Amino acid sequence: MTNFDKDFRDGTVIGSLLQKYANVNVLKRMKMICSSEEDYKENAHTLCESLAEIGLQNHITPKDIYHPLQR
């Protein structure tokens, strides 16, 4: 990883962690290479849906993932 915000933007890093942690096959439903803003949005929505499926409480919205703000 070279840029924290941009490297997490496609959601695949978080998806990999979720898959290992909860044995949820989320990566199958995600695009590994995002070529448009819609790809990023779809991945973010898929990731948030997967978090809800396993009952993990969070305050992350899809926009937090596909449009990160450096803080």
mmJSON file of the N, C-alpha and C atoms, coordinates in Angstrom:
{"data_MODEL":{"atom_site":{
"group_PDB":["ATOM","ATOM","ATOM","ATOM","ATOM","ATOM","ATOM","ATOM","ATOM","ATOM","ATOM","ATOM","ATOM","ATOM","ATOM","ATOM","ATOM","ATOM","ATOM","ATOM","ATOM","ATOM","ATOM","ATOM","ATOM","ATOM","ATOM","ATOM","ATOM","ATOM","ATOM","ATOM","ATOM","ATOM","ATOM","ATOM","ATOM","ATOM","ATOM","ATOM","ATOM","ATOM","ATOM","ATOM","ATOM","ATOM","ATOM","ATOM","ATOM","ATOM","ATOM","ATOM","ATOM","ATOM","ATOM","ATOM","ATOM","ATOM","ATOM","ATOM","ATOM","ATOM","ATOM","ATOM","ATOM","ATOM","ATOM","ATOM","ATOM","ATOM","ATOM","ATOM","ATOM","ATOM","ATOM","ATOM","ATOM","ATOM","ATOM","ATOM","ATOM","ATOM","ATOM","ATOM","ATOM","ATOM","ATOM","ATOM","ATOM","ATOM","ATOM","ATOM","ATOM","ATOM","ATOM","ATOM","ATOM","ATOM","ATOM","ATOM","ATOM","ATOM","ATOM","ATOM","ATOM","ATOM","ATOM","ATOM","ATOM","ATOM","ATOM","ATOM","ATOM","ATOM","ATOM","ATOM","ATOM","ATOM","ATOM","ATOM","ATOM","ATOM","ATOM","ATOM","ATOM","ATOM","ATOM","ATOM","ATOM","ATOM","ATOM","ATOM","ATOM","ATOM","ATOM","ATOM","ATOM","ATOM","ATOM","ATOM","ATOM","ATOM","ATOM","ATOM","ATOM","ATOM","ATOM","ATOM","ATOM","ATOM","ATOM","ATOM","ATOM","ATOM","ATOM","ATOM","ATOM","ATOM","ATOM","ATOM","ATOM","ATOM","ATOM","ATOM","ATOM","ATOM","ATOM","ATOM","ATOM","ATOM","ATOM","ATOM","ATOM","ATOM","ATOM","ATOM","ATOM","ATOM","ATOM","ATOM","ATOM","ATOM","ATOM","ATOM","ATOM","ATOM","ATOM","ATOM","ATOM","ATOM","ATOM","ATOM","ATOM","ATOM","ATOM","ATOM","ATOM","ATOM","ATOM","ATOM","ATOM","ATOM","ATOM","ATOM","ATOM","ATOM","ATOM","ATOM","ATOM","ATOM","ATOM","ATOM","ATOM"],
"id":[1,2,3,4,5,6,7,8,9,10,11,12,13,14,15,16,17,18,19,20,21,22,23,24,25,26,27,28,29,30,31,32,33,34,35,36,37,38,39,40,41,42,43,44,45,46,47,48,49,50,51,52,53,54,55,56,57,58,59,60,61,62,63,64,65,66,67,68,69,70,71,72,73,74,75,76,77,78,79,80,81,82,83,84,85,86,87,88,89,90,91,92,93,94,95,96,97,98,99,100,101,102,103,104,105,106,107,108,109,110,111,112,113,114,115,116,117,118,119,120,121,122,123,124,125,126,127,128,129,130,131,132,133,134,135,136,137,138,139,140,141,142,143,144,145,146,147,148,149,150,151,152,153,154,155,156,157,158,159,160,161,162,163,164,165,166,167,168,169,170,171,172,173,174,175,176,177,178,179,180,181,182,183,184,185,186,187,188,189,190,191,192,193,194,195,196,197,198,199,200,201,202,203,204,205,206,207,208,209,210,211,212,213],
"type_symbol":["N","C","C","N","C","C","N","C","C","N","C","C","N","C","C","N","C","C","N","C","C","N","C","C","N","C","C","N","C","C","N","C","C","N","C","C","N","C","C","N","C","C","N","C","C","N","C","C","N","C","C","N","C","C","N","C","C","N","C","C","N","C","C","N","C","C","N","C","C","N","C","C","N","C","C","N","C","C","N","C","C","N","C","C","N","C","C","N","C","C","N","C","C","N","C","C","N","C","C","N","C","C","N","C","C","N","C","C","N","C","C","N","C","C","N","C","C","N","C","C","N","C","C","N","C","C","N","C","C","N","C","C","N","C","C","N","C","C","N","C","C","N","C","C","N","C","C","N","C","C","N","C","C","N","C","C","N","C","C","N","C","C","N","C","C","N","C","C","N","C","C","N","C","C","N","C","C","N","C","C","N","C","C","N","C","C","N","C","C","N","C","C","N","C","C","N","C","C","N","C","C","N","C","C","N","C","C","N","C","C","N","C","C"],
"label_atom_id":["N","CA","C","N","CA","C","N","CA","C","N","CA","C","N","CA","C","N","CA","C","N","CA","C","N","CA","C","N","CA","C","N","CA","C","N","CA","C","N","CA","C","N","CA","C","N","CA","C","N","CA","C","N","CA","C","N","CA","C","N","CA","C","N","CA","C","N","CA","C","N","CA","C","N","CA","C","N","CA","C","N","CA","C","N","CA","C","N","CA","C","N","CA","C","N","CA","C","N","CA","C","N","CA","C","N","CA","C","N","CA","C","N","CA","C","N","CA","C","N","CA","C","N","CA","C","N","CA","C","N","CA","C","N","CA","C","N","CA","C","N","CA","C","N","CA","C","N","CA","C","N","CA","C","N","CA","C","N","CA","C","N","CA","C","N","CA","C","N","CA","C","N","CA","C","N","CA","C","N","CA","C","N","CA","C","N","CA","C","N","CA","C","N","CA","C","N","CA","C","N","CA","C","N","CA","C","N","CA","C","N","CA","C","N","CA","C","N","CA","C","N","CA","C","N","CA","C","N","CA","C","N","CA","C","N","CA","C","N","CA","C","N","CA","C","N","CA","C"],
"label_alt_id":[null,null,null,null,null,null,null,null,null,null,null,null,null,null,null,null,null,null,null,null,null,null,null,null,null,null,null,null,null,null,null,null,null,null,null,null,null,null,null,null,null,null,null,null,null,null,null,null,null,null,null,null,null,null,null,null,null,null,null,null,null,null,null,null,null,null,null,null,null,null,null,null,null,null,null,null,null,null,null,null,null,null,null,null,null,null,null,null,null,null,null,null,null,null,null,null,null,null,null,null,null,null,null,null,null,null,null,null,null,null,null,null,null,null,null,null,null,null,null,null,null,null,null,null,null,null,null,null,null,null,null,null,null,null,null,null,null,null,null,null,null,null,null,null,null,null,null,null,null,null,null,null,null,null,null,null,null,null,null,null,null,null,null,null,null,null,null,null,null,null,null,null,null,null,null,null,null,null,null,null,null,null,null,null,null,null,null,null,null,null,null,null,null,null,null,null,null,null,null,null,null,null,null,null,null,null,null,null,null,null,null,null,null],
"label_comp_id":["MET","MET","MET","THR","THR","THR","ASN","ASN","ASN","PHE","PHE","PHE","ASP","ASP","ASP","LYS","LYS","LYS","ASP","ASP","ASP","PHE","PHE","PHE","ARG","ARG","ARG","ASP","ASP","ASP","GLY","GLY","GLY","THR","THR","THR","VAL","VAL","VAL","ILE","ILE","ILE","GLY","GLY","GLY","SER","SER","SER","LEU","LEU","LEU","LEU","LEU","LEU","GLN","GLN","GLN","LYS","LYS","LYS","TYR","TYR","TYR","ALA","ALA","ALA","ASN","ASN","ASN","VAL","VAL","VAL","ASN","ASN","ASN","VAL","VAL","VAL","LEU","LEU","LEU","LYS","LYS","LYS","ARG","ARG","ARG","MET","MET","MET","LYS","LYS","LYS","MET","MET","MET","ILE","ILE","ILE","CYS","CYS","CYS","SER","SER","SER","SER","SER","SER","GLU","GLU","GLU","GLU","GLU","GLU","ASP","ASP","ASP","TYR","TYR","TYR","LYS","LYS","LYS","GLU","GLU","GLU","ASN","ASN","ASN","ALA","ALA","ALA","HIS","HIS","HIS","THR","THR","THR","LEU","LEU","LEU","CYS","CYS","CYS","GLU","GLU","GLU","SER","SER","SER","LEU","LEU","LEU","ALA","ALA","ALA","GLU","GLU","GLU","ILE","ILE","ILE","GLY","GLY","GLY","LEU","LEU","LEU","GLN","GLN","GLN","ASN","ASN","ASN","HIS","HIS","HIS","ILE","ILE","ILE","THR","THR","THR","PRO","PRO","PRO","LYS","LYS","LYS","ASP","ASP","ASP","ILE","ILE","ILE","TYR","TYR","TYR","HIS","HIS","HIS","PRO","PRO","PRO","LEU","LEU","LEU","GLN","GLN","GLN","ARG","ARG","ARG"],
"label_asym_id":["A","A","A","A","A","A","A","A","A","A","A","A","A","A","A","A","A","A","A","A","A","A","A","A","A","A","A","A","A","A","A","A","A","A","A","A","A","A","A","A","A","A","A","A","A","A","A","A","A","A","A","A","A","A","A","A","A","A","A","A","A","A","A","A","A","A","A","A","A","A","A","A","A","A","A","A","A","A","A","A","A","A","A","A","A","A","A","A","A","A","A","A","A","A","A","A","A","A","A","A","A","A","A","A","A","A","A","A","A","A","A","A","A","A","A","A","A","A","A","A","A","A","A","A","A","A","A","A","A","A","A","A","A","A","A","A","A","A","A","A","A","A","A","A","A","A","A","A","A","A","A","A","A","A","A","A","A","A","A","A","A","A","A","A","A","A","A","A","A","A","A","A","A","A","A","A","A","A","A","A","A","A","A","A","A","A","A","A","A","A","A","A","A","A","A","A","A","A","A","A","A","A","A","A","A","A","A","A","A","A","A","A","A"],
"label_entity_id":["1","1","1","1","1","1","1","1","1","1","1","1","1","1","1","1","1","1","1","1","1","1","1","1","1","1","1","1","1","1","1","1","1","1","1","1","1","1","1","1","1","1","1","1","1","1","1","1","1","1","1","1","1","1","1","1","1","1","1","1","1","1","1","1","1","1","1","1","1","1","1","1","1","1","1","1","1","1","1","1","1","1","1","1","1","1","1","1","1","1","1","1","1","1","1","1","1","1","1","1","1","1","1","1","1","1","1","1","1","1","1","1","1","1","1","1","1","1","1","1","1","1","1","1","1","1","1","1","1","1","1","1","1","1","1","1","1","1","1","1","1","1","1","1","1","1","1","1","1","1","1","1","1","1","1","1","1","1","1","1","1","1","1","1","1","1","1","1","1","1","1","1","1","1","1","1","1","1","1","1","1","1","1","1","1","1","1","1","1","1","1","1","1","1","1","1","1","1","1","1","1","1","1","1","1","1","1","1","1","1","1","1","1"],
"label_seq_id":[1,1,1,2,2,2,3,3,3,4,4,4,5,5,5,6,6,6,7,7,7,8,8,8,9,9,9,10,10,10,11,11,11,12,12,12,13,13,13,14,14,14,15,15,15,16,16,16,17,17,17,18,18,18,19,19,19,20,20,20,21,21,21,22,22,22,23,23,23,24,24,24,25,25,25,26,26,26,27,27,27,28,28,28,29,29,29,30,30,30,31,31,31,32,32,32,33,33,33,34,34,34,35,35,35,36,36,36,37,37,37,38,38,38,39,39,39,40,40,40,41,41,41,42,42,42,43,43,43,44,44,44,45,45,45,46,46,46,47,47,47,48,48,48,49,49,49,50,50,50,51,51,51,52,52,52,53,53,53,54,54,54,55,55,55,56,56,56,57,57,57,58,58,58,59,59,59,60,60,60,61,61,61,62,62,62,63,63,63,64,64,64,65,65,65,66,66,66,67,67,67,68,68,68,69,69,69,70,70,70,71,71,71],
"pdbx_PDB_ins_code":[null,null,null,null,null,null,null,null,null,null,null,null,null,null,null,null,null,null,null,null,null,null,null,null,null,null,null,null,null,null,null,null,null,null,null,null,null,null,null,null,null,null,null,null,null,null,null,null,null,null,null,null,null,null,null,null,null,null,null,null,null,null,null,null,null,null,null,null,null,null,null,null,null,null,null,null,null,null,null,null,null,null,null,null,null,null,null,null,null,null,null,null,null,null,null,null,null,null,null,null,null,null,null,null,null,null,null,null,null,null,null,null,null,null,null,null,null,null,null,null,null,null,null,null,null,null,null,null,null,null,null,null,null,null,null,null,null,null,null,null,null,null,null,null,null,null,null,null,null,null,null,null,null,null,null,null,null,null,null,null,null,null,null,null,null,null,null,null,null,null,null,null,null,null,null,null,null,null,null,null,null,null,null,null,null,null,null,null,null,null,null,null,null,null,null,null,null,null,null,null,null,null,null,null,null,null,null,null,null,null,null,null,null],
"Cartn_x":[0.834,0.0,0.886,0.533,1.32,0.508,-0.785,-1.657,-2.886,-2.996,-4.037,-5.432,-5.801,-7.144,-7.417,-6.501,-6.717,-6.644,-5.787,-5.657,-6.867,-7.574,-8.772,-10.034,-9.946,-11.116,-11.925,-11.271,-12.015,-12.646,-12.305,-12.927,-12.363,-11.445,-10.959,-10.092,-9.385,-8.576,-9.495,-10.519,-11.481,-12.239,-12.587,-13.268,-12.429,-11.141,-10.245,-10.204,-10.121,-10.121,-11.438,-12.537,-13.853,-13.991,-13.493,-13.572,-12.787,-11.603,-10.788,-11.389,-11.895,-12.407,-13.716,-14.654,-16.001,-16.352,-15.385,-15.615,-16.793,-16.86,-17.881,-17.222,-17.819,-17.212,-17.616,-17.183,-17.551,-16.76,-15.543,-14.706,-15.246,-16.008,-16.606,-17.576,-18.172,-19.181,-18.593,-17.283,-16.644,-15.763,-15.62,-14.711,-13.308,-12.363,-10.99,-10.269,-10.657,-10.079,-11.216,-11.21,-12.26,-11.821,-12.67,-12.32,-13.248,-14.266,-15.175,-15.671,-16.257,-16.819,-17.913,-18.659,-19.713,-19.136,-17.991,-17.335,-16.995,-16.451,-16.115,-17.38,-18.439,-19.7,-20.299,-20.298,-20.838,-20.064,-18.746,-17.918,-18.223,-18.37,-18.652,-20.004,-21.008,-22.327,-22.279,-21.573,-21.427,-20.744,-19.721,-18.996,-19.884,-20.632,-21.518,-22.638,-23.155,-24.171,-23.6,-22.373,-21.73,-21.512,-21.141,-20.981,-22.308,-23.398,-24.719,-25.142,-24.806,-25.165,-24.602,-23.394,-22.792,-23.127,-23.892,-24.325,-23.274,-22.286,-21.229,-21.718,-21.878,-22.321,-21.2,-21.553,-20.56,-21.246,-20.474,-20.995,-20.429,-19.956,-19.365,-20.469,-20.466,-21.391,-20.605,-21.302,-20.587,-19.771,-20.298,-19.579,-18.271,-18.231,-16.983,-15.895,-16.297,-15.336,-14.927,-15.906,-15.545,-15.14,-15.418,-15.005,-14.396,-13.214,-12.617,-12.119,-12.162,-11.626,-10.437,-9.329,-8.148,-8.413,-8.237,-8.425,-7.262],
"Cartn_y":[-1.166,0.0,1.239,2.16,3.381,4.614,4.579,5.686,5.109,5.314,4.669,4.884,6.122,6.411,5.741,5.901,5.355,3.837,3.25,1.796,1.106,1.786,1.208,1.531,2.428,2.928,1.844,0.824,-0.198,-1.242,-1.219,-2.104,-3.506,-3.856,-5.24,-5.593,-4.613,-4.887,-5.223,-4.413,-4.674,-5.961,-6.201,-7.441,-8.668,-8.589,-9.712,-9.981,-8.922,-9.078,-9.683,-9.201,-9.718,-11.183,-11.527,-12.914,-13.842,-13.416,-14.23,-14.276,-13.133,-13.022,-13.786,-13.612,-14.15,-15.256,-15.655,-16.695,-16.352,-15.087,-14.599,-14.454,-15.027,-14.99,-13.712,-12.592,-11.291,-10.939,-11.418,-11.042,-11.545,-12.63,-13.13,-12.122,-11.312,-10.35,-8.977,-8.83,-7.529,-7.526,-6.361,-6.202,-5.98,-6.766,-6.646,-5.448,-5.072,-3.904,-2.955,-1.821,-0.825,0.151,0.301,1.191,2.399,2.453,3.597,3.877,5.021,5.4,4.412,3.91,2.925,1.633,1.216,0.014,0.2,1.372,1.663,1.67,2.283,2.352,0.966,0.14,-1.219,-2.023,-1.94,-2.647,-2.171,-0.869,-0.313,-0.791,-0.813,-1.296,-2.784,-3.552,-4.984,-5.209,-4.448,-4.578,-4.241,-3.148,-2.759,-3.779,-4.337,-5.387,-6.616,-6.956,-8.113,-7.891,-6.687,-6.366,-6.519,-6.077,-6.21,-7.679,-8.471,-9.893,-10.652,-10.301,-11.019,-10.357,-9.27,-8.609,-7.747,-7.32,-6.472,-5.023,-4.482,-3.1,-2.173,-1.211,-0.242,1.045,2.068,3.372,3.763,2.79,3.03,3.032,4.039,4.09,3.767,3.364,3.118,4.328,5.523,6.727,6.89,6.458,6.514,5.678,4.637,3.735,4.249,4.55,4.905,6.376,7.208,8.601,8.994,8.435,8.661,10.089,10.547,11.858,11.656,12.261,12.171,12.986,12.339,13.037,12.749],
"Cartn_z":[0.0,0.0,0.0,-0.854,-0.94,-0.547,-0.761,-0.417,0.272,1.563,2.368,1.789,1.485,0.983,-0.363,-1.285,-2.626,-2.652,-1.835,-1.827,-1.204,-0.335,0.274,-0.52,-1.482,-2.196,-2.909,-3.47,-4.203,-3.284,-2.0,-1.027,-0.956,-1.841,-1.872,-0.664,-0.106,1.086,2.259,2.451,3.527,3.246,1.981,1.598,1.911,1.674,1.988,3.485,4.265,5.718,6.206,5.661,6.04,5.664,4.5,4.037,4.966,5.378,6.291,7.693,8.156,9.517,9.704,8.765,8.948,7.958,7.148,6.149,5.231,4.838,3.916,2.556,1.54,0.215,-0.519,-0.002,-0.545,-1.799,-1.915,-3.055,-4.39,-4.363,-5.602,-6.208,-5.355,-5.812,-6.101,-5.945,-6.138,-7.381,-7.965,-9.101,-8.56,-9.026,-8.545,-9.163,-10.367,-11.027,-11.352,-10.706,-10.92,-12.004,-13.007,-14.114,-14.204,-13.351,-13.368,-11.95,-11.776,-10.477,-10.055,-11.02,-10.721,-10.151,-10.637,-10.103,-8.628,-8.293,-6.9,-6.032,-6.543,-5.795,-5.577,-6.623,-6.499,-5.466,-5.486,-4.507,-3.092,-2.922,-1.6,-1.08,-1.942,-1.541,-1.197,-1.987,-1.712,-0.375,-0.113,1.142,2.338,2.251,3.353,3.557,2.48,2.592,3.296,2.979,3.61,5.096,5.47,6.889,7.626,6.986,7.6,7.683,6.667,6.649,7.845,8.247,9.365,10.706,10.662,11.882,12.537,11.775,12.321,12.34,13.527,13.651,13.219,12.398,11.942,11.547,11.397,10.985,9.624,8.891,7.58,6.527,5.694,4.572,3.297,2.253,0.998,0.537,0.743,0.315,1.085,2.349,3.12,2.463,1.769,1.139,-0.245,-1.102,-2.473,-2.637,-1.636,-1.695,-0.353,-0.039,1.281,1.456,2.689,3.042,3.956,3.612,4.47,5.721,6.861,8.132,9.01],
"occupancy":[1.0,1.0,1.0,1.0,1.0,1.0,1.0,1.0,1.0,1.0,1.0,1.0,1.0,1.0,1.0,1.0,1.0,1.0,1.0,1.0,1.0,1.0,1.0,1.0,1.0,1.0,1.0,1.0,1.0,1.0,1.0,1.0,1.0,1.0,1.0,1.0,1.0,1.0,1.0,1.0,1.0,1.0,1.0,1.0,1.0,1.0,1.0,1.0,1.0,1.0,1.0,1.0,1.0,1.0,1.0,1.0,1.0,1.0,1.0,1.0,1.0,1.0,1.0,1.0,1.0,1.0,1.0,1.0,1.0,1.0,1.0,1.0,1.0,1.0,1.0,1.0,1.0,1.0,1.0,1.0,1.0,1.0,1.0,1.0,1.0,1.0,1.0,1.0,1.0,1.0,1.0,1.0,1.0,1.0,1.0,1.0,1.0,1.0,1.0,1.0,1.0,1.0,1.0,1.0,1.0,1.0,1.0,1.0,1.0,1.0,1.0,1.0,1.0,1.0,1.0,1.0,1.0,1.0,1.0,1.0,1.0,1.0,1.0,1.0,1.0,1.0,1.0,1.0,1.0,1.0,1.0,1.0,1.0,1.0,1.0,1.0,1.0,1.0,1.0,1.0,1.0,1.0,1.0,1.0,1.0,1.0,1.0,1.0,1.0,1.0,1.0,1.0,1.0,1.0,1.0,1.0,1.0,1.0,1.0,1.0,1.0,1.0,1.0,1.0,1.0,1.0,1.0,1.0,1.0,1.0,1.0,1.0,1.0,1.0,1.0,1.0,1.0,1.0,1.0,1.0,1.0,1.0,1.0,1.0,1.0,1.0,1.0,1.0,1.0,1.0,1.0,1.0,1.0,1.0,1.0,1.0,1.0,1.0,1.0,1.0,1.0,1.0,1.0,1.0,1.0,1.0,1.0,1.0,1.0,1.0,1.0,1.0,1.0],
"B_iso_or_equiv":[0.0,0.0,0.0,0.0,0.0,0.0,0.0,0.0,0.0,0.0,0.0,0.0,0.0,0.0,0.0,0.0,0.0,0.0,0.0,0.0,0.0,0.0,0.0,0.0,0.0,0.0,0.0,0.0,0.0,0.0,0.0,0.0,0.0,0.0,0.0,0.0,0.0,0.0,0.0,0.0,0.0,0.0,0.0,0.0,0.0,0.0,0.0,0.0,0.0,0.0,0.0,0.0,0.0,0.0,0.0,0.0,0.0,0.0,0.0,0.0,0.0,0.0,0.0,0.0,0.0,0.0,0.0,0.0,0.0,0.0,0.0,0.0,0.0,0.0,0.0,0.0,0.0,0.0,0.0,0.0,0.0,0.0,0.0,0.0,0.0,0.0,0.0,0.0,0.0,0.0,0.0,0.0,0.0,0.0,0.0,0.0,0.0,0.0,0.0,0.0,0.0,0.0,0.0,0.0,0.0,0.0,0.0,0.0,0.0,0.0,0.0,0.0,0.0,0.0,0.0,0.0,0.0,0.0,0.0,0.0,0.0,0.0,0.0,0.0,0.0,0.0,0.0,0.0,0.0,0.0,0.0,0.0,0.0,0.0,0.0,0.0,0.0,0.0,0.0,0.0,0.0,0.0,0.0,0.0,0.0,0.0,0.0,0.0,0.0,0.0,0.0,0.0,0.0,0.0,0.0,0.0,0.0,0.0,0.0,0.0,0.0,0.0,0.0,0.0,0.0,0.0,0.0,0.0,0.0,0.0,0.0,0.0,0.0,0.0,0.0,0.0,0.0,0.0,0.0,0.0,0.0,0.0,0.0,0.0,0.0,0.0,0.0,0.0,0.0,0.0,0.0,0.0,0.0,0.0,0.0,0.0,0.0,0.0,0.0,0.0,0.0,0.0,0.0,0.0,0.0,0.0,0.0,0.0,0.0,0.0,0.0,0.0,0.0],
"pdbx_formal_charge":[null,null,null,null,null,null,null,null,null,null,null,null,null,null,null,null,null,null,null,null,null,null,null,null,null,null,null,null,null,null,null,null,null,null,null,null,null,null,null,null,null,null,null,null,null,null,null,null,null,null,null,null,null,null,null,null,null,null,null,null,null,null,null,null,null,null,null,null,null,null,null,null,null,null,null,null,null,null,null,null,null,null,null,null,null,null,null,null,null,null,null,null,null,null,null,null,null,null,null,null,null,null,null,null,null,null,null,null,null,null,null,null,null,null,null,null,null,null,null,null,null,null,null,null,null,null,null,null,null,null,null,null,null,null,null,null,null,null,null,null,null,null,null,null,null,null,null,null,null,null,null,null,null,null,null,null,null,null,null,null,null,null,null,null,null,null,null,null,null,null,null,null,null,null,null,null,null,null,null,null,null,null,null,null,null,null,null,null,null,null,null,null,null,null,null,null,null,null,null,null,null,null,null,null,null,null,null,null,null,null,null,null,null],
"auth_seq_id":[1,1,1,2,2,2,3,3,3,4,4,4,5,5,5,6,6,6,7,7,7,8,8,8,9,9,9,10,10,10,11,11,11,12,12,12,13,13,13,14,14,14,15,15,15,16,16,16,17,17,17,18,18,18,19,19,19,20,20,20,21,21,21,22,22,22,23,23,23,24,24,24,25,25,25,26,26,26,27,27,27,28,28,28,29,29,29,30,30,30,31,31,31,32,32,32,33,33,33,34,34,34,35,35,35,36,36,36,37,37,37,38,38,38,39,39,39,40,40,40,41,41,41,42,42,42,43,43,43,44,44,44,45,45,45,46,46,46,47,47,47,48,48,48,49,49,49,50,50,50,51,51,51,52,52,52,53,53,53,54,54,54,55,55,55,56,56,56,57,57,57,58,58,58,59,59,59,60,60,60,61,61,61,62,62,62,63,63,63,64,64,64,65,65,65,66,66,66,67,67,67,68,68,68,69,69,69,70,70,70,71,71,71],
"auth_comp_id":["MET","MET","MET","THR","THR","THR","ASN","ASN","ASN","PHE","PHE","PHE","ASP","ASP","ASP","LYS","LYS","LYS","ASP","ASP","ASP","PHE","PHE","PHE","ARG","ARG","ARG","ASP","ASP","ASP","GLY","GLY","GLY","THR","THR","THR","VAL","VAL","VAL","ILE","ILE","ILE","GLY","GLY","GLY","SER","SER","SER","LEU","LEU","LEU","LEU","LEU","LEU","GLN","GLN","GLN","LYS","LYS","LYS","TYR","TYR","TYR","ALA","ALA","ALA","ASN","ASN","ASN","VAL","VAL","VAL","ASN","ASN","ASN","VAL","VAL","VAL","LEU","LEU","LEU","LYS","LYS","LYS","ARG","ARG","ARG","MET","MET","MET","LYS","LYS","LYS","MET","MET","MET","ILE","ILE","ILE","CYS","CYS","CYS","SER","SER","SER","SER","SER","SER","GLU","GLU","GLU","GLU","GLU","GLU","ASP","ASP","ASP","TYR","TYR","TYR","LYS","LYS","LYS","GLU","GLU","GLU","ASN","ASN","ASN","ALA","ALA","ALA","HIS","HIS","HIS","THR","THR","THR","LEU","LEU","LEU","CYS","CYS","CYS","GLU","GLU","GLU","SER","SER","SER","LEU","LEU","LEU","ALA","ALA","ALA","GLU","GLU","GLU","ILE","ILE","ILE","GLY","GLY","GLY","LEU","LEU","LEU","GLN","GLN","GLN","ASN","ASN","ASN","HIS","HIS","HIS","ILE","ILE","ILE","THR","THR","THR","PRO","PRO","PRO","LYS","LYS","LYS","ASP","ASP","ASP","ILE","ILE","ILE","TYR","TYR","TYR","HIS","HIS","HIS","PRO","PRO","PRO","LEU","LEU","LEU","GLN","GLN","GLN","ARG","ARG","ARG"],
"auth_asym_id":["A","A","A","A","A","A","A","A","A","A","A","A","A","A","A","A","A","A","A","A","A","A","A","A","A","A","A","A","A","A","A","A","A","A","A","A","A","A","A","A","A","A","A","A","A","A","A","A","A","A","A","A","A","A","A","A","A","A","A","A","A","A","A","A","A","A","A","A","A","A","A","A","A","A","A","A","A","A","A","A","A","A","A","A","A","A","A","A","A","A","A","A","A","A","A","A","A","A","A","A","A","A","A","A","A","A","A","A","A","A","A","A","A","A","A","A","A","A","A","A","A","A","A","A","A","A","A","A","A","A","A","A","A","A","A","A","A","A","A","A","A","A","A","A","A","A","A","A","A","A","A","A","A","A","A","A","A","A","A","A","A","A","A","A","A","A","A","A","A","A","A","A","A","A","A","A","A","A","A","A","A","A","A","A","A","A","A","A","A","A","A","A","A","A","A","A","A","A","A","A","A","A","A","A","A","A","A","A","A","A","A","A","A"],
"auth_atom_id":["N","CA","C","N","CA","C","N","CA","C","N","CA","C","N","CA","C","N","CA","C","N","CA","C","N","CA","C","N","CA","C","N","CA","C","N","CA","C","N","CA","C","N","CA","C","N","CA","C","N","CA","C","N","CA","C","N","CA","C","N","CA","C","N","CA","C","N","CA","C","N","CA","C","N","CA","C","N","CA","C","N","CA","C","N","CA","C","N","CA","C","N","CA","C","N","CA","C","N","CA","C","N","CA","C","N","CA","C","N","CA","C","N","CA","C","N","CA","C","N","CA","C","N","CA","C","N","CA","C","N","CA","C","N","CA","C","N","CA","C","N","CA","C","N","CA","C","N","CA","C","N","CA","C","N","CA","C","N","CA","C","N","CA","C","N","CA","C","N","CA","C","N","CA","C","N","CA","C","N","CA","C","N","CA","C","N","CA","C","N","CA","C","N","CA","C","N","CA","C","N","CA","C","N","CA","C","N","CA","C","N","CA","C","N","CA","C","N","CA","C","N","CA","C","N","CA","C","N","CA","C","N","CA","C","N","CA","C","N","CA","C","N","CA","C","N","CA","C"],
"pdbx_PDB_model_num":[1,1,1,1,1,1,1,1,1,1,1,1,1,1,1,1,1,1,1,1,1,1,1,1,1,1,1,1,1,1,1,1,1,1,1,1,1,1,1,1,1,1,1,1,1,1,1,1,1,1,1,1,1,1,1,1,1,1,1,1,1,1,1,1,1,1,1,1,1,1,1,1,1,1,1,1,1,1,1,1,1,1,1,1,1,1,1,1,1,1,1,1,1,1,1,1,1,1,1,1,1,1,1,1,1,1,1,1,1,1,1,1,1,1,1,1,1,1,1,1,1,1,1,1,1,1,1,1,1,1,1,1,1,1,1,1,1,1,1,1,1,1,1,1,1,1,1,1,1,1,1,1,1,1,1,1,1,1,1,1,1,1,1,1,1,1,1,1,1,1,1,1,1,1,1,1,1,1,1,1,1,1,1,1,1,1,1,1,1,1,1,1,1,1,1,1,1,1,1,1,1,1,1,1,1,1,1,1,1,1,1,1,1]
}}}
